[in-house]
Amino acid sequence: MTNPFGDIGTAKYVQLTTFTKDGTPKPTPIWAALDKGELLMWTQAKSWKVKRIKNTPRVTLATCDRAGKNVGPTQEATARILDDAGTARTRKAVIAKYGITGRFAVTASQLFKGKSSTIGIAVTPTPS
């Protein structure tokens, strides 16, 4: 499997920074799982990060701790919101990487909020 993200691609937590329309950065710690050269992330469908990605796909990534404190270099990337099949792929990747904790989070989310409450995000590195 190709990992174009280096340490970010294997980190337990990734700082995903999205940007508002005026360019203000909005960093968020998030789980991310590497799959087929893309970094897949799973989040609430109505979250602000999803709305910001729809406005501008430019994001930055960095390794971080659970609280979101950046602990590594930043990498420019491009994000896209996934369809139902891509979101299902993301759920599988999250479960595979995060084990029982990931399975619990995905299952609980589906049971209490429904499958359509979450969505997948695929991130690819921006060419240098």
MISEGU-503464 format. One record per residue: residue number from 1; residue in three letters; x negated, y, z negated of N, C-alpha, C in turn. Coordinates in steps of 0.1 Angstrom, whole numbers, plus 5000, padded with zeros to 4 digits. Last residue first. Layout:
- pos_code_nc1_nc2_nc3_cac1_cac2_cac3_cc1_cc2_cc3
- NUM_ALA_X_Y_Z_X_Y_Z_X_Y_Z $
...
This chain:
- pos_code_nc1_nc2_nc3_cac1_cac2_cac3_cc1_cc2_cc3
- 128_SER_4965_5188_5052_4956_5199_5049_4952_5206_5061 $
- 127_PRO_5000_5180_5051_4987_5178_5057_4978_5190_5054 $
- 126_THR_5016_5174_5020_5015_5183_5031_5001_5181_5037 $
- 125_PRO_5029_5141_5012_5019_5152_5011_5019_5161_5023 $
- 124_THR_5064_5137_5005_5052_5133_5013_5042_5145_5012 $
- 123_VAL_5090_5124_4986_5080_5134_4987_5068_5129_4995 $
- 122_ALA_5124_5119_4983_5112_5114_4988_5102_5126_4990 $
- 121_ILE_5148_5114_4958_5140_5124_4965_5128_5117_4970 $
- 120_GLY_5181_5102_4953_5167_5100_4954_5161_5112_4962 $
- 119_ILE_5206_5108_4927_5202_5109_4941_5186_5107_4942 $
- 118_THR_5236_5103_4908_5222_5104_4910_5218_5103_4925 $
- 117_SER_5263_5099_4910_5258_5110_4901_5243_5112_4902 $
- 116_SER_5271_5077_4924_5270_5089_4931_5265_5101_4923 $
- 115_LYS_5274_5056_4905_5262_5057_4914_5260_5070_4921 $
- 114_GLY_5284_5068_4872_5286_5063_4885_5274_5065_4894 $
- 113_LYS_5280_5073_4845_5283_5085_4854_5286_5081_4868 $
- 112_PHE_5278_5049_4831_5285_5060_4825_5288_5072_4834 $
- 111_LEU_5266_5030_4849_5277_5027_4841_5285_5039_4836 $
- 110_GLN_5244_5045_4860_5254_5039_4869_5267_5036_4861 $
- 109_SER_5229_5050_4837_5234_5061_4845_5245_5056_4854 $
- 108_ALA_5223_5024_4828_5231_5033_4820_5237_5044_4828 $
- 107_THR_5207_5015_4850_5219_5009_4847_5229_5017_4839 $
- 106_VAL_5185_5034_4848_5193_5032_4860_5206_5026_4857 $
- 105_ALA_5176_5029_4821_5180_5042_4826_5189_5042_4838 $
- 104_PHE_5170_5001_4822_5180_5006_4813_5185_5020_4818 $
- 103_ARG_5150_5000_4842_5162_4993_4844_5173_4998_4835 $
- 102_GLY_5130_5016_4829_5136_5020_4841_5149_5014_4844 $
- 101_THR_5125_4999_4807_5129_5013_4805_5136_5018_4817 $
- 100_ILE_5116_4976_4820_5128_4975_4812_5134_4989_4809 $
- 99_GLY_5098_4992_4846_5102_4980_4839_5115_4981_4832 $
- 98_TYR_5088_5012_4862_5090_5015_4848_5096_5003_4840 $
- 97_LYS_5085_5000_4888_5074_5007_4881_5076_5008_4866 $
- 96_ALA_5111_4989_4894_5098_4981_4895_5086_4987_4888 $
- 95_ILE_5128_5010_4889_5129_4998_4881_5116_4990_4881 $
- 94_VAL_5119_5027_4910_5118_5032_4896_5119_5020_4887 $
- 93_ALA_5125_5011_4932_5111_5015_4930_5109_5019_4915 $
- 92_LYS_5153_5010_4930_5146_4998_4929_5131_5001_4926 $
- 91_ARG_5159_5037_4934_5163_5031_4921_5155_5018_4919 $
- 90_THR_5150_5041_4960_5144_5048_4949_5147_5041_4936 $
- 89_ARG_5169_5025_4974_5154_5022_4975_5147_5028_4963 $
- 88_ALA_5191_5040_4969_5191_5026_4964_5176_5022_4964 $
- 87_THR_5184_5063_4983_5186_5064_4968_5185_5050_4962 $
- 86_GLY_5185_5053_5009_5172_5058_5003_5173_5059_4988 $
- 85_ALA_5212_5048_5011_5202_5037_5012_5189_5041_5006 $
- 84_ASP_5223_5074_5008_5226_5063_4998_5216_5052_4999 $
- 83_ASP_5195_5097_5015_5209_5092_5017_5211_5081_5007 $
- 82_LEU_5174_5121_4998_5177_5109_5005_5192_5105_5005 $
- 81_ILE_5158_5152_5004_5169_5145_4997_5173_5132_5005 $
- 80_ARG_5123_5157_5005_5136_5156_5012_5146_5148_5003 $
- 79_ALA_5094_5178_5002_5104_5169_4996_5116_5169_5006 $
- 78_THR_5059_5180_5006_5072_5183_5012_5082_5173_5007 $
- 77_ALA_5031_5195_4988_5039_5184_4994_5052_5189_4999 $
- 76_GLU_5000_5201_4972_5011_5206_4980_5018_5194_4987 $
- 75_GLN_4989_5194_4940_4989_5190_4954_5002_5195_4961 $
- 74_THR_4968_5202_4913_4981_5204_4920_4979_5200_4934 $
- 73_PRO_4950_5183_4888_4951_5192_4899_4965_5191_4906 $
- 72_GLY_4965_5177_4854_4957_5174_4866_4958_5184_4877 $
- 71_VAL_4984_5181_4835_4971_5176_4831_4962_5172_4843 $
- 70_ASN_5010_5201_4825_5002_5197_4836_4988_5193_4831 $
- 69_LYS_5035_5191_4804_5023_5198_4804_5014_5193_4815 $
- 68_GLY_5059_5176_4802_5057_5184_4814_5044_5192_4814 $
- 67_ALA_5061_5158_4782_5067_5171_4780_5066_5181_4792 $
- 66_ARG_5047_5137_4791_5061_5135_4790_5068_5149_4788 $
- 65_ASP_5021_5152_4812_5026_5144_4801_5041_5144_4800 $
- 64_CYS_5013_5149_4847_5017_5157_4835_5020_5147_4824 $
- 63_THR_4999_5156_4879_5001_5147_4868_5005_5155_4856 $
- 62_ALA_5018_5174_4904_5006_5173_4895_5009_5162_4885 $
- 61_LEU_5030_5190_4933_5029_5179_4924_5017_5180_4916 $
- 60_THR_5052_5213_4948_5039_5209_4944_5040_5198_4934 $
- 59_VAL_5072_5217_4978_5071_5214_4964_5056_5213_4961 $
- 58_ARG_5094_5228_5003_5081_5229_4998_5081_5226_4983 $
- 57_PRO_5120_5229_5013_5114_5216_5010_5100_5216_5004 $
- 56_THR_5145_5250_5002_5131_5250_5007_5125_5237_5003 $
- 55_ASN_5171_5242_4998_5168_5255_5003_5154_5256_5009 $
- 54_LYS_5169_5216_4988_5178_5219_5000_5175_5232_5006 $
- 53_ILE_5154_5221_4966_5148_5214_4977_5156_5216_4990 $
- 52_ARG_5174_5234_4950_5162_5242_4955_5155_5235_4966 $
- 51_LYS_5192_5214_4945_5196_5226_4952_5185_5233_4958 $
- 50_VAL_5175_5197_4931_5181_5192_4943_5185_5204_4952 $
- 49_LYS_5170_5212_4908_5159_5209_4917_5164_5204_4930 $
- 48_TRP_5195_5214_4896_5189_5226_4903_5178_5222_4912 $
- 47_SER_5216_5185_4901_5205_5193_4894_5201_5205_4903 $
- 46_LYS_5235_5168_4911_5238_5182_4910_5228_5191_4903 $
- 45_ALA_5223_5143_4909_5226_5148_4923_5229_5163_4922 $
- 44_GLN_5195_5137_4889_5209_5140_4889_5212_5147_4903 $
- 43_THR_5170_5116_4903_5174_5127_4895_5190_5128_4896 $
- 42_TRP_5139_5101_4912_5154_5098_4910_5159_5109_4900 $
- 41_MET_5115_5098_4937_5119_5104_4925_5134_5102_4924 $
- 40_LEU_5087_5085_4954_5101_5085_4953_5105_5090_4938 $
- 39_LEU_5063_5093_4976_5065_5093_4962_5080_5095_4960 $
- 38_GLU_5053_5072_5003_5060_5083_4998_5061_5082_4983 $
- 37_GLY_5040_5048_5011_5033_5061_5013_5041_5073_5009 $
- 36_LYS_5057_5028_5001_5055_5030_5016_5049_5044_5019 $
- 35_ASP_5061_5043_4971_5067_5033_4980_5065_5037_4994 $
- 34_LEU_5056_5052_4937_5051_5052_4951_5057_5040_4959 $
- 33_ALA_5078_5070_4917_5073_5056_4920_5068_5057_4935 $
- 32_ALA_5082_5091_4889_5079_5090_4903_5073_5076_4906 $
- 31_TRP_5100_5111_4866_5094_5098_4869_5092_5097_4884 $
- 30_ILE_5090_5145_4858_5099_5135_4864_5092_5122_4866 $
- 29_PRO_5090_5178_4846_5085_5164_4845_5095_5154_4850 $
- 28_THR_5091_5207_4866_5099_5197_4859_5092_5184_4858 $
- 27_PRO_5088_5242_4874_5082_5228_4872_5091_5220_4863 $
- 26_LYS_5094_5264_4896_5102_5258_4886_5097_5244_4883 $
- 25_PRO_5083_5295_4909_5081_5281_4907_5089_5276_4895 $
- 24_THR_5099_5318_4930_5096_5315_4917_5094_5300_4915 $
- 23_GLY_5108_5325_4956_5094_5319_4954_5090_5316_4940 $
- 22_ASP_5134_5332_4959_5124_5343_4959_5110_5338_4956 $
- 21_LYS_5146_5307_4958_5146_5315_4971_5136_5326_4971 $
- 20_THR_5124_5286_4939_5136_5294_4941_5135_5301_4954 $
- 19_PHE_5108_5255_4942_5107_5270_4943_5121_5276_4946 $
- 18_THR_5095_5228_4921_5103_5233_4932_5103_5249_4932 $
- 17_THR_5072_5206_4910_5075_5220_4910_5083_5224_4923 $
- 16_LEU_5069_5179_4890_5075_5183_4903_5078_5198_4902 $
- 15_GLN_5046_5162_4874_5052_5175_4874_5056_5179_4888 $
- 14_VAL_5052_5128_4865_5047_5138_4876_5054_5151_4873 $
- 13_TYR_5041_5101_4845_5050_5113_4847_5043_5122_4857 $
- 12_LYS_5023_5081_4852_5036_5078_4845_5046_5089_4847 $
- 11_ALA_5006_5081_4884_5009_5086_4870_5022_5082_4865 $
- 10_THR_5001_5073_4909_5001_5063_4899_5004_5068_4885 $
- 9_GLY_5000_5096_4924_5008_5085_4929_5010_5074_4919 $
- 8_ILE_4981_5112_4911_4996_5116_4911_5004_5104_4914 $
- 7_ASP_4957_5102_4919_4962_5099_4906_4977_5103_4904 $
- 6_GLY_4966_5100_4953_4956_5098_4943_4962_5095_4930 $
- 5_PHE_4985_5102_4974_4986_5111_4963_4975_5110_4953 $
- 4_PRO_4986_5082_4993_4980_5095_4997_4980_5105_4986 $
- 3_ASN_4982_5050_4992_4985_5060_4982_4978_5074_4986 $
- 2_THR_4994_5022_5009_4987_5034_5010_4991_5044_4999 $
- 1_MET_4992_4988_5000_5000_5000_5000_4991_5012_5000 $
